[in-house]
Amino acid sequence: MDKPREPKAGEKMTEADAKAYVDYLYTTLYKAWHEKIHKGLFMTQLREGKLPLPVIRQFFKNWGHFSLEVNGLNAVSYYTHLPFFVRNFDLLGPFCAKIADELISPKAPGHVLVLLQTAEAMRLSRKEMLEDPYLPAARAINDFCHKIFIDGSIVELWGLHVFEESLSHWSGEWYTALTTHYGFTKEQAVYFSTHEEADMDTHQLGEGGEEAMGHGAFNRTVLTRALQDGIEYRAGYTMEYCALTMVDLHAQMKQAALDNPYH
């Protein structure tokens, strides 16, 4: 796919140009994800059932800490970017549902419950998952998220969110591998089935029966609208950079697990 013209700070794009640029970002992200994550040693061995369990445990231990913290950052972003969602009021409801989904589904305190359910099957305690320090190389993805969530403009943040859609496909690969090769039941692999659904499909929000839009579709909509609202980003933090850095740091977290199995 040919790269569209790079948006300039201070510009407001037309709807057509915004959609074209968002399509380009997602195509570029998926290409990088396929090369660095899907075809990487970690995921290749996982799909084949050859990835040692201590490597899986180390990765999930670090991923759990990241997952909890990034969900907290999502809640912070509600306040930070509230003016945009007030101007684009039709997006405020789905935005609230996206944040709430992480915190109340299947019930409060949210996705952390299914995280711990899968962790238990890996013989990882709540303390190991949520309190023990990260490996430094694995923590980098959270530090980058913290930088963009706290300091970044809305197009920087939703450039970063482009990465989230790939987690649906990634979660599906995990779920299949764990239930096919590692003896996990569907209930034990629930963290990955939950995220395969949440990141792509409309799904039930908590126990009240309300529906939440798939995170991937919502993120595409917000970024397209934000490009029309007015573009602002800092030097060195283009939307493409924010998206692709997430792939690089995700791959780095996997390499850290390969290098430091957790027995």
Secondary structure, DSSP 4 states (H G I P E B T S, - for coil): -PPPPPP-TT----HHHHHHHHHHHHHHHHHHHIIIIITSHHHHHHHHT-S-HHHHHHHHHHHHHHHHHHHHHHHHHHHHTHHHHHHTGGGHHHHHHHHHHHHHSSSTTTHHHHHHHHHHHTT--HHHHHTSPPPHHHHHHHHHHHHHHHH--HHHHHHHTHHHHHHHHHHHHHHHHHHHHS---TTTTHHHHHHHHHTTS-EEETTTTEEE--HHHHHHHHHHHHHHH-----TT--HHHHHHHHHHHHHHHHHHHHHS---
